[in-house]
Amino acid sequence: MGKPVFLTGYMASGKTTIGKKLARLLNYEFIDTDELIESMTGKSVQQIFESEGEDSFRQLEHSVIVSLTHRINTVISTGGGTPCYFDNMQRMNKSGITVYIRMAPQSIIKRLKSAKEPRPLIKRIPESELPDFINRHLQQRSEFYEMARLQIKGESIDIEELARSIKNLNF
């Protein structure tokens, strides 16, 4: 039985896309915490941020992480801020295998600019201020992300190699 695999990283780092492929390779279930919160509440993450505030969202997110720590054979894509609040990163490290998908700020900006939907945290930030915001924000969050047991470069990920590393940690 395999421990849960928690994918962490900044918004637009590819956690959901990588998570789905990784889950298929490992023959694991896939869960996206943002999608789970949306199905539980009937609201989008953006709607929760707007109507109830970030603190309320972070509480929901924490309760979801607590509920997922006992899962087996599951790849879990977390929200970009998940590791940075409460004791989420410590919980994920204690119960499973954490993976930090590291991305360069310019790669993140490129992905965010081409995204279909604006992310709640950057919705009101002018495009000219986006590079400074992302650099500062990424720097603040990196201490949490870097607690992950595995760190991979998102721009050149080899998912098959990642799956092998996870299998080695799981046995």
ZIPE-V333494 format. One line per field, one symbol per residue. ss: DSSP state (A for helix, B for strand, O for the rest). psi: psi as a letter, one per 40 degrees, with the letter a starting at -180 (. if undefined). burial: 1 if it has 9 or more other ideal C-beta (glycine too) atoms within 8 Angstrom, else 0. A space follows every 10 residues. Layout:
ss: ???
psi: ???
burial: ???
//
This chain:
ss: OOBBBBBBOO OOOOAAAAAA AAAAAAOOBB BBAAAAAAAA AOOOAAAAAA AAOAAAAAAA AAAAAAAAOO OBOBBBBOOO OAAAOOOAAA AAAAABBBBB BBOOAAAAAA AAAAOOOOOA AAOOOOAAAA AAAAAAAAAA AAAAAOOOOB BBBAAAOOAA AAAAAAAAAA O
psi: hiiihhhiii ieeedddddd dddddefiih hhdddddddd eeiidddddd deiddddddd dddddddeee iifhhhhiid edeeibfddd ddddeahihh hhiidddddd dddeidhiid dedehidded dddddddddd eddddeeidi hihddfhhdd ddddddddde .
burial: 0111111111 1111100111 1110110101 1111011100 0000110110 0000011101 1101100110 1011111111 1111100110 1110111111 1110101110 1100100011 1100000001 1011101100 1001101101 0101001010 0110111010 0
//
